Amino acid sequence: MYWMGRYCERAQALARTVGAYERLSLDSSQGEPLDPSLLLPLVDRAAARSSRPTRKEVLRLLVLDAENPSSVRGALGAARENLRSGRTVMPASAWMPVNRLHARLSELHSKDTAGVFGALEEVEAIGSQLEGRIETTMMRDAAFSFWRIGSCLERADMLLRTLGVLAPALVGGGDRRFADVRAGGLLDCVGASSMFRRLHQTNRELETMLAFLLNEAAFPRSLKALLFAVERELERLPRSGAVQAALRACFAPAHAAELSAEPAALMLENVCAHLEELGDAVAATYFPVEHRRTVAERPAEVASLPPAQDPFEALGREHAAVEAVLRLVDEITARAECGQAVDRSAVRAVCDFFTDFGVLGHHEKEESILMPVLVNAGFDWQDGPLADIRRDHRQEHYFLRVLTHLAGQRTAWSSEDLRRFVEVAREFTQFLRAHMRLEQREVFEPAARKLSAQVKASLLEDLARFDAQTGAELRLALERVDGLLSKYNVATHARAPGATGAPVQGRVMPERSPPAASIES
C-alpha cells in the first residue's frame, strides 16, 4: 500500500508537470522556446542517457520508458504491481482503470505526440479517481495509513523537485512580457494555480509563490499540509518513534524573506534530503530487509507435475486448470436449471479464481511476457490473433463483473436473477472455451513452430520468474476452489498451475527502490 501510493502519485505528478509544461511552451514567446529536456532531472536516470535529446526522445524518457520507475509508464507499472499485491485490502474497482491505462501507455509511441499528451491527461484523471475511491471507501486502518503516508511523501518530494528544476528557469529571468505566463505555468505544474490566484490574485513573485507552496497549511498540496497529514497517519501506527523523529527534521523554516534565488534552491535541496531520510526511516521501521529474507528462504513448494519443458506447455497447463473450473461452473449451472438452489459463495469463489488466476495471472503472462516476444517474431500487435486475444480478455472482465454482482447480491435471488445467472454462466463458459481454442490454434501452435529454441528457453525463464513472484498466490486461487471441485464431483488433472520450471517459492514482494533521485539504488 505504501509503495502503491508513492508510485501512483509519482506517475500523476509527472504527468501533470509534463502536460502543463507543454501548454506553457505553446503560450511562451516564439523568441525564447522552452526546452523540454529541462524536465529530465525529474527522472534522473534518463537525464544521463543523452546530452542533447530531441523532443520525441524527451517524451519517451519522461513518459514511455518502461525500464525507469521514475517515468510515467514505469511508475504506473510499479504502482500496478503493488496494487496487485494490495488488492485484498483495497476497493475492488481500483484495479481495472489502472490496468487499462497501463495497457494504453504500453501501446503508445513517442512519435504519436497527441496520443502521448492525451494519455497524460488520463493519468491525471485516473489518479484522482483512484484517490477518491480509496478516500471514500477504505477503512481507516494501517493499510490506509501506509497508502496515505506513501502518497503524501511522494507528493511532497515531487513538489520540491519540480520547484527546484523549474523555478530558476521560469521565474525571475527571461522576457518580462511573459513573466506572468511562466509563473502561472509553474503553478500549473504543481497543481496550485487556482488556489494561489484565489488567495493572491495577480501577485506572481517567487517569494510569495514559494511561501504559499511550502507554508500554506490550508492548501492540501503544500509541503506543510502534506507533512501534517503524514504526522496524523503515523499516530495511528505502532513503533513510529524513529519515523516521527525523521519527520520533524522535514519541518524546516521557510519564511518568505528567505525564499529568494539561491537560498531557496539550497533550502529545497535540504528538505528533499530530509524527505529521503524520512522514507528510509519508514522502510527500516516497517519493511525491514530481514522480513524479505525470511520470505525468500521459505522452503520451496513441491510441484505435483514435472517441470514444463516448453513455455506453451506451461501455458497449456494453465488452460487445463481453467477448464477444470469451467466444468465446475457447468455443474453449478446445470443444478440451477434443474431447480436446485445456487450456492452463491461457490459462485463468488469461482469469480475470485478467474480474477486472481486468470486476469491477474494468466492474462498478465500473455500480455506482458508472451506477446512482446511474438511481436518481435513478426506477429501483428494491432491486428490478427493478438488483438483478438486482448479484446477477449476485456470481454472476460465484463462476464466476471456481472457474475460477481449477482453473487454479491444481498437479497435472495428472484426467478429473473436465476435466469440471468444461468444465461451469463452458459455464455461465459462457451466464450472462454472458444477463447482458449483460439489461443491454442492461432498463437501457441504457430509460435511454437516459429520461435527458436533459444527464444523459447528465455520465454520459459521469464514465465518462471513471474511465478517466483506470484505463483504461490496463483496456486492459492485454485486451492480455494479445490473443495468445490470435490463437492461437485468435478475431476481435474491440473493441481499445479504456474509450474513453468523450477518449483515456485512463497510470495516475495519485489524490493521497491526509493523514489526519484536515488531510484537506481
C-alpha positions as CSV (number, residue, x, y, z in Angstrom):
1,M,0.0,0.0,0.0
2,Y,2.9,2.4,0.8
3,W,4.7,1.8,-2.4
4,M,1.5,1.8,-4.5
5,G,0.7,5.2,-3.1
6,R,4.2,6.5,-3.9
7,Y,4.3,5.2,-7.5
8,C,0.7,6.3,-8.3
9,E,1.5,9.8,-7.0
10,R,4.8,9.9,-9.0
11,A,3.1,9.0,-12.2
12,Q,0.3,11.5,-11.6
13,A,2.7,14.4,-10.6
14,L,5.0,13.8,-13.6
15,A,2.1,13.6,-16.0
16,R,0.7,16.9,-14.7
17,T,4.1,18.6,-14.9
18,V,4.9,17.4,-18.5
19,G,1.4,18.4,-19.7
20,A,1.5,21.8,-18.0
21,Y,5.0,22.4,-19.3
22,E,3.9,21.6,-22.8
23,R,0.9,24.0,-22.6
24,L,3.3,26.7,-21.2
25,S,5.6,26.1,-24.2
26,L,2.6,27.0,-26.5
27,D,1.9,30.2,-24.6
28,S,5.5,31.4,-24.4
29,S,7.1,33.8,-26.9
30,Q,8.5,32.2,-30.0
31,G,11.7,34.0,-29.4
32,E,12.5,32.0,-26.3
33,P,11.1,28.5,-26.7
34,L,11.1,26.3,-23.6
35,D,13.5,23.3,-23.7
36,P,11.6,20.1,-22.7
37,S,14.9,18.5,-21.6
38,L,14.8,20.8,-18.6
39,L,12.4,18.3,-17.0
40,L,14.8,15.3,-17.3
41,P,16.2,15.7,-13.8
42,L,12.8,14.6,-12.6
43,V,13.6,11.2,-14.0
44,D,17.3,11.5,-13.3
45,R,18.3,8.1,-14.7
46,A,17.1,9.3,-18.1
47,A,19.0,12.6,-17.7
48,A,22.3,10.8,-18.1
49,R,21.4,8.9,-21.2
50,S,21.6,11.7,-23.7
51,S,23.3,15.1,-23.6
52,R,21.0,16.8,-26.2
53,P,17.9,14.7,-26.7
54,T,15.3,15.5,-29.3
55,R,11.7,16.4,-28.2
56,K,10.5,12.9,-29.1
57,E,13.4,11.4,-27.1
58,V,12.5,13.6,-24.1
59,L,8.9,12.4,-24.3
60,R,10.0,8.8,-24.5
61,L,12.2,9.2,-21.4
62,L,9.7,11.1,-19.4
63,V,6.6,9.2,-20.3
64,L,7.1,5.9,-22.1
65,D,10.3,4.4,-20.7
66,A,9.1,1.2,-19.1
67,E,12.5,0.4,-17.6
68,N,12.7,3.6,-15.5
69,P,10.3,3.5,-12.5
70,S,10.5,7.3,-12.4
71,S,8.9,7.8,-15.8
72,V,5.1,7.9,-16.1
73,R,4.8,4.5,-17.6
74,G,7.5,2.9,-15.3
75,A,5.9,4.4,-12.2
76,L,2.4,3.3,-13.3
77,G,3.7,-0.2,-14.0
78,A,5.2,-0.3,-10.5
79,A,2.0,1.0,-9.0
80,R,0.1,-1.7,-10.8
81,E,2.3,-4.4,-9.4
82,N,1.8,-3.1,-5.9
83,L,-1.9,-2.7,-6.5
84,R,-2.0,-6.4,-7.5
85,S,-0.5,-7.3,-4.1
86,G,-2.7,-5.0,-2.1
87,R,-5.9,-5.7,-3.9
88,T,-7.3,-7.7,-0.9
89,V,-7.4,-4.6,1.3
90,M,-8.5,-2.1,-1.4
91,P,-11.7,-1.3,-3.3
92,A,-12.1,-4.0,-6.0
93,S,-12.8,-1.3,-8.5
94,A,-9.3,0.2,-8.2
95,W,-7.6,-2.4,-10.4
96,M,-9.4,-2.1,-13.7
97,P,-8.8,1.6,-14.6
98,V,-5.1,1.4,-13.7
99,N,-4.7,-1.8,-15.7
100,R,-6.4,-0.3,-18.8
101,L,-4.3,2.8,-18.5
102,H,-1.1,0.8,-18.3
103,A,-2.1,-1.2,-21.4
104,R,-2.8,2.1,-23.3
105,L,0.6,3.5,-22.4
106,S,2.3,0.2,-23.5
107,E,0.8,0.7,-27.0
108,L,1.9,4.3,-27.5
109,H,4.9,5.5,-29.4
110,S,6.7,8.8,-28.8
111,K,6.1,9.8,-32.4
112,D,2.3,9.9,-31.6
113,T,2.6,13.2,-29.7
114,A,-1.1,13.8,-29.5
115,G,-1.7,10.3,-28.1
116,V,1.0,10.8,-25.5
117,F,-0.4,14.1,-24.2
118,G,-3.9,12.6,-24.3
119,A,-2.7,9.7,-22.1
120,L,-1.1,12.1,-19.7
121,E,-4.4,13.8,-19.1
122,E,-5.9,10.3,-18.5
123,V,-3.1,9.5,-16.0
124,E,-4.1,12.6,-14.0
125,A,-7.8,11.8,-14.2
126,I,-7.4,8.2,-13.2
127,G,-5.0,9.1,-10.4
128,S,-7.6,11.4,-8.9
129,Q,-10.3,8.8,-9.4
130,L,-8.3,6.2,-7.6
131,E,-7.5,8.5,-4.8
132,G,-11.2,9.4,-4.4
133,R,-12.2,5.8,-4.3
134,I,-9.7,5.0,-1.6
135,E,-10.5,8.0,0.5
136,T,-14.3,7.3,0.4
137,T,-14.4,3.5,0.7
138,M,-11.4,2.3,2.7
139,M,-11.4,1.6,6.4
140,R,-9.1,3.9,8.4
141,D,-6.7,1.1,9.4
142,A,-3.0,0.5,8.9
143,A,-3.4,-0.3,5.2
144,F,-5.0,3.2,4.6
145,S,-2.3,4.9,6.7
146,F,0.5,3.3,4.7
147,W,-1.1,4.4,1.5
148,R,-1.7,7.9,2.7
149,I,1.9,8.2,4.0
150,G,3.3,7.0,0.7
151,S,1.1,9.3,-1.3
152,C,1.9,12.4,0.8
153,L,5.7,11.7,0.9
154,E,5.8,11.3,-2.9
155,R,3.6,14.4,-3.5
156,A,5.9,16.5,-1.2
157,D,9.0,15.0,-2.9
158,M,7.7,15.7,-6.4
159,L,6.7,19.3,-5.3
160,L,10.2,20.1,-4.1
161,R,11.9,18.5,-7.1
162,T,9.6,20.3,-9.6
163,L,10.2,23.6,-7.9
164,G,14.0,23.0,-7.8
165,V,14.1,22.2,-11.5
166,L,11.6,24.8,-12.9
167,A,11.6,27.8,-10.6
168,P,15.1,29.1,-11.6
169,A,14.2,28.7,-15.3
170,L,10.6,30.1,-15.3
171,V,10.6,32.9,-12.6
172,G,12.9,35.9,-12.3
173,G,14.5,35.8,-15.8
174,G,13.8,36.0,-19.5
175,D,11.4,38.2,-21.3
176,R,9.5,40.2,-18.7
177,R,6.4,40.4,-21.0
178,F,5.9,36.6,-20.4
179,A,6.8,36.6,-16.7
180,D,3.2,36.1,-15.6
181,V,2.7,33.3,-18.1
182,R,5.8,31.5,-16.9
183,A,4.9,32.0,-13.2
184,G,1.4,30.7,-13.9
185,G,2.9,27.7,-15.8
186,L,5.0,26.9,-12.7
187,L,1.9,26.9,-10.5
188,D,0.1,24.7,-13.0
189,C,2.9,22.2,-13.0
190,V,2.4,21.6,-9.2
191,G,-1.5,21.8,-9.3
192,A,-1.7,25.0,-7.4
193,S,-2.7,27.7,-9.9
194,S,-6.4,28.1,-9.0
195,M,-6.0,28.3,-5.2
196,F,-3.0,30.6,-5.5
197,R,-4.9,33.0,-7.6
198,R,-7.8,32.9,-5.2
199,L,-5.5,33.9,-2.3
200,H,-3.0,36.2,-4.0
201,Q,-4.8,37.4,-7.2
202,T,-2.1,38.7,-9.6
203,N,0.9,38.5,-7.3
204,R,3.4,36.2,-9.0
205,E,6.6,37.0,-7.1
206,L,8.7,33.9,-6.4
207,E,8.9,34.6,-2.7
208,T,5.0,34.7,-2.5
209,M,4.6,31.5,-4.6
210,L,7.2,29.6,-2.5
211,A,5.7,30.7,0.7
212,F,2.3,29.5,-0.4
213,L,3.5,26.2,-1.8
214,L,5.6,25.4,1.3
215,N,3.8,27.0,4.3
216,E,0.1,27.4,3.5
217,A,-1.4,24.8,5.8
218,A,-4.9,25.4,4.4
219,F,-3.7,24.2,0.9
220,P,-3.6,20.4,0.9
221,R,-0.8,20.2,-1.6
222,S,1.6,22.5,0.3
223,L,4.6,21.0,2.0
224,K,3.4,21.8,5.5
225,A,-0.1,20.3,4.9
226,L,1.4,17.1,3.5
227,L,3.8,16.7,6.4
228,F,0.9,17.3,8.9
229,A,-1.0,14.6,7.0
230,V,1.9,12.2,7.4
231,E,2.1,13.0,11.1
232,R,-1.6,12.3,11.6
233,E,-1.2,8.9,10.0
234,L,1.9,8.0,11.9
235,E,-0.1,8.5,15.2
236,R,-2.2,5.5,14.1
237,L,0.8,3.2,13.6
238,P,2.8,1.4,16.3
239,R,6.6,1.8,16.7
240,S,6.6,5.2,14.9
241,G,9.1,7.0,17.1
242,A,12.0,6.9,14.8
243,V,9.9,7.8,11.8
244,Q,8.4,10.8,13.7
245,A,11.8,12.0,14.6
246,A,12.8,11.9,10.9
247,L,9.6,13.7,10.1
248,R,10.3,16.6,12.5
249,A,13.5,17.3,10.6
250,C,11.4,18.0,7.5
251,F,9.6,20.9,9.1
252,A,12.5,23.3,8.1
253,P,11.8,27.0,8.4
254,A,10.8,28.6,5.1
255,H,10.0,32.2,5.8
256,A,9.1,34.4,2.8
257,A,12.1,36.7,3.4
258,E,14.5,33.7,3.0
259,L,12.9,32.4,-0.2
260,S,14.7,34.3,-3.0
261,A,17.1,32.9,-5.5
262,E,20.0,30.7,-4.2
263,P,18.8,30.4,-0.5
264,A,15.5,28.9,-1.8
265,A,17.3,26.4,-4.0
266,L,19.5,25.3,-1.1
267,M,16.5,25.1,1.2
268,L,14.6,23.0,-1.3
269,E,17.5,20.6,-1.7
270,N,17.9,20.3,2.1
271,V,14.2,19.5,2.7
272,C,14.3,17.0,-0.2
273,A,17.2,15.2,1.5
274,H,15.2,15.1,4.8
275,L,12.3,13.6,2.9
276,E,14.5,10.8,1.6
277,E,15.7,10.2,5.1
278,L,12.1,10.0,6.2
279,G,11.3,7.5,3.5
280,D,14.3,5.4,4.6
281,A,13.0,5.5,8.2
282,V,9.6,4.2,7.1
283,A,11.2,1.4,5.2
284,A,13.6,0.5,8.0
285,T,10.9,0.5,10.6
286,Y,8.1,-1.3,8.8
287,F,9.6,-3.1,5.9
288,P,13.0,-4.5,7.2
289,V,15.3,-6.5,5.0
290,E,15.1,-9.4,7.4
291,H,11.4,-9.9,6.6
292,R,12.1,-10.1,2.9
293,R,14.9,-12.6,3.5
294,T,12.7,-14.7,5.7
295,V,10.1,-14.9,2.9
296,A,12.7,-15.7,0.3
297,E,14.2,-18.5,2.3
298,R,10.9,-20.4,2.8
299,P,11.1,-24.0,1.6
300,A,10.0,-24.3,-2.0
301,E,6.7,-25.9,-2.6
302,V,6.8,-29.2,-4.5
303,A,5.0,-29.1,-7.8
304,S,2.7,-32.0,-8.5
305,L,3.6,-32.1,-12.2
306,P,7.1,-32.4,-13.7
307,P,8.6,-29.0,-14.8
308,A,7.3,-27.8,-18.2
309,Q,9.9,-28.1,-20.9
310,D,8.2,-25.6,-23.2
311,P,6.5,-22.2,-22.5
312,F,3.5,-23.2,-24.4
313,E,3.2,-26.4,-22.5
314,A,3.3,-24.3,-19.3
315,L,0.5,-22.0,-20.5
316,G,-1.4,-25.0,-21.7
317,R,-1.4,-26.4,-18.2
318,E,-3.0,-23.2,-17.0
319,H,-5.7,-23.7,-19.6
320,A,-6.3,-27.2,-18.1
321,A,-6.7,-25.6,-14.7
322,V,-9.2,-23.1,-16.2
323,E,-11.1,-26.0,-17.9
324,A,-11.5,-27.8,-14.5
325,V,-13.1,-24.7,-13.0
326,L,-15.3,-24.2,-16.1
327,R,-16.6,-27.7,-15.5
328,L,-17.4,-26.6,-12.0
329,V,-19.4,-23.7,-13.4
330,D,-21.2,-26.1,-15.8
331,E,-22.2,-28.3,-12.8
332,I,-23.5,-25.4,-10.7
333,T,-25.4,-24.1,-13.8
334,A,-26.9,-27.5,-14.6
335,R,-28.2,-27.8,-11.0
336,A,-29.7,-24.3,-11.1
337,E,-31.5,-25.3,-14.3
338,C,-32.9,-28.3,-12.5
339,G,-34.4,-26.1,-9.8
340,Q,-31.7,-26.6,-7.1
341,A,-30.6,-23.6,-5.0
342,V,-27.4,-21.9,-6.1
343,D,-24.6,-21.7,-3.6
344,R,-23.7,-18.1,-4.1
345,S,-20.5,-18.4,-2.1
346,A,-19.4,-21.0,-4.6
347,V,-20.1,-18.5,-7.4
348,R,-18.0,-15.9,-5.6
349,A,-15.1,-18.4,-5.2
350,V,-15.2,-19.1,-8.9
351,C,-15.2,-15.4,-9.7
352,D,-12.3,-14.9,-7.4
353,F,-10.4,-17.7,-9.1
354,F,-10.9,-16.2,-12.6
355,T,-9.8,-12.8,-11.3
356,D,-6.7,-14.0,-9.4
357,F,-5.6,-16.9,-11.6
358,G,-7.0,-15.7,-14.9
359,V,-6.9,-11.9,-15.1
360,L,-4.1,-11.2,-12.7
361,G,-2.0,-14.2,-13.6
362,H,-2.6,-15.9,-17.0
363,H,-3.7,-12.8,-18.8
364,E,-0.7,-10.9,-17.4
365,K,1.7,-13.5,-18.6
366,E,0.3,-13.5,-22.1
367,E,0.1,-9.7,-22.5
368,S,3.3,-8.6,-20.8
369,I,5.6,-11.5,-21.4
370,L,4.4,-13.7,-24.3
371,M,3.0,-11.1,-26.7
372,P,6.1,-8.8,-26.8
373,V,8.2,-11.8,-27.8
374,L,5.7,-12.7,-30.5
375,V,5.6,-9.1,-31.9
376,N,9.4,-9.3,-32.2
377,A,9.0,-12.6,-34.1
378,G,6.7,-10.9,-36.6
379,F,3.2,-11.2,-35.1
380,D,1.0,-8.1,-35.6
381,W,0.1,-6.3,-32.3
382,Q,-2.7,-4.2,-33.7
383,D,-4.5,-6.8,-35.8
384,G,-5.0,-10.6,-36.0
385,P,-5.0,-13.1,-33.2
386,L,-3.0,-11.0,-30.7
387,A,-5.5,-8.2,-30.9
388,D,-8.4,-10.7,-30.7
389,I,-6.9,-12.2,-27.6
390,R,-6.6,-8.8,-25.9
391,R,-10.1,-8.0,-26.8
392,D,-11.3,-11.3,-25.4
393,H,-9.5,-10.6,-22.2
394,R,-11.5,-7.3,-21.8
395,Q,-14.8,-9.2,-22.6
396,E,-13.9,-11.7,-19.9
397,H,-13.8,-8.8,-17.4
398,Y,-17.4,-8.0,-18.3
399,F,-18.6,-11.5,-17.6
400,L,-16.8,-11.6,-14.3
401,R,-18.4,-8.2,-13.3
402,V,-21.9,-9.5,-14.0
403,L,-21.3,-12.8,-12.1
404,T,-19.7,-11.1,-9.2
405,H,-22.5,-8.6,-8.9
406,L,-25.1,-11.5,-8.9
407,A,-23.1,-13.5,-6.3
408,G,-22.8,-10.4,-4.1
409,Q,-26.4,-9.5,-4.1
410,R,-27.7,-9.3,-0.6
411,T,-31.3,-10.2,-1.2
412,A,-32.5,-13.6,-2.3
413,W,-32.4,-14.3,-6.0
414,S,-35.6,-13.8,-7.9
415,S,-36.6,-16.0,-10.8
416,E,-35.2,-13.3,-13.1
417,D,-31.9,-13.3,-11.2
418,L,-31.7,-17.1,-11.5
419,R,-32.5,-16.9,-15.2
420,R,-29.8,-14.2,-15.7
421,F,-27.2,-16.3,-13.8
422,V,-27.8,-19.3,-16.0
423,E,-27.7,-17.3,-19.2
424,V,-24.5,-15.5,-18.3
425,A,-22.8,-18.5,-16.9
426,R,-23.5,-20.6,-20.0
427,E,-22.4,-17.8,-22.3
428,F,-19.2,-17.3,-20.2
429,T,-18.1,-20.9,-20.3
430,Q,-18.7,-21.1,-24.1
431,F,-16.9,-17.9,-24.6
432,L,-13.8,-18.9,-22.5
433,R,-13.5,-22.3,-24.2
434,A,-13.6,-20.7,-27.6
435,H,-11.0,-18.2,-26.4
436,M,-8.7,-20.9,-25.3
437,R,-9.1,-22.8,-28.5
438,L,-8.2,-19.6,-30.4
439,E,-5.1,-19.1,-28.3
440,Q,-4.0,-22.7,-28.9
441,R,-4.7,-22.8,-32.6
442,E,-3.7,-19.3,-33.7
443,V,-1.0,-18.4,-31.2
444,F,0.6,-21.2,-29.2
445,E,1.0,-23.7,-32.1
446,P,2.3,-21.3,-34.7
447,A,4.6,-19.6,-32.2
448,A,5.9,-23.0,-31.1
449,R,6.9,-23.7,-34.7
450,K,8.3,-20.2,-35.4
451,L,10.3,-19.4,-32.3
452,S,13.8,-20.7,-31.9
453,A,14.8,-23.0,-29.1
454,Q,16.8,-20.2,-27.5
455,V,13.9,-17.7,-27.6
456,K,11.5,-20.4,-26.1
457,A,14.0,-21.1,-23.3
458,S,14.3,-17.4,-22.5
459,L,10.5,-17.1,-22.6
460,L,10.2,-20.1,-20.2
461,E,12.6,-18.4,-17.8
462,D,10.5,-15.2,-17.9
463,L,7.4,-17.2,-17.1
464,A,9.2,-18.9,-14.2
465,R,10.4,-15.5,-12.9
466,F,6.8,-14.3,-12.9
467,D,5.7,-17.4,-11.0
468,A,8.5,-16.8,-8.5
469,Q,6.7,-13.6,-7.5
470,T,3.1,-14.6,-7.9
471,G,3.0,-18.4,-8.5
472,A,2.1,-19.3,-4.9
473,E,-0.7,-16.7,-5.0
474,L,-2.0,-18.2,-8.2
475,R,-2.0,-21.7,-6.9
476,L,-3.8,-20.4,-3.8
477,A,-6.5,-19.2,-6.1
478,L,-7.0,-22.8,-7.3
479,E,-6.8,-24.3,-3.9
480,R,-9.7,-22.1,-2.8
481,V,-11.9,-23.9,-5.3
482,D,-10.4,-27.4,-4.7
483,G,-13.1,-28.1,-2.1
484,L,-15.8,-27.1,-4.5
485,L,-14.3,-29.4,-7.2
486,S,-14.7,-32.3,-4.8
487,K,-18.1,-31.2,-3.6
488,Y,-19.5,-31.1,-7.1
489,N,-17.6,-34.2,-8.2
490,V,-15.6,-32.3,-10.9
491,A,-12.5,-34.2,-11.9
492,T,-9.3,-32.2,-12.6
493,H,-5.9,-33.1,-13.8
494,A,-4.2,-29.8,-13.0
495,R,-3.2,-29.2,-9.5
496,A,-0.1,-27.1,-10.2
497,P,-0.9,-24.0,-12.2
498,G,2.1,-21.9,-12.8
499,A,4.6,-24.8,-12.7
500,T,6.7,-23.4,-15.6
501,G,10.1,-24.6,-14.4
502,A,11.7,-25.0,-11.0
503,P,9.3,-25.3,-8.0
504,V,7.9,-21.9,-7.1
505,Q,8.8,-20.3,-3.8
506,G,6.5,-18.4,-1.5
507,R,5.3,-15.0,-2.5
508,V,8.1,-12.5,-2.4
509,M,7.3,-8.8,-2.6
510,P,9.7,-7.1,-5.1
511,E,12.1,-4.7,-3.3
512,R,10.9,-1.2,-4.0
513,S,13.6,1.3,-4.7
514,P,13.4,4.8,-3.1
515,P,11.8,7.4,-5.4
516,A,13.4,9.8,-7.9
517,A,16.9,10.8,-7.1
518,S,18.2,7.5,-5.7
519,I,16.0,5.3,-7.8
520,E,18.9,3.2,-9.2
521,S,19.8,2.0,-5.7
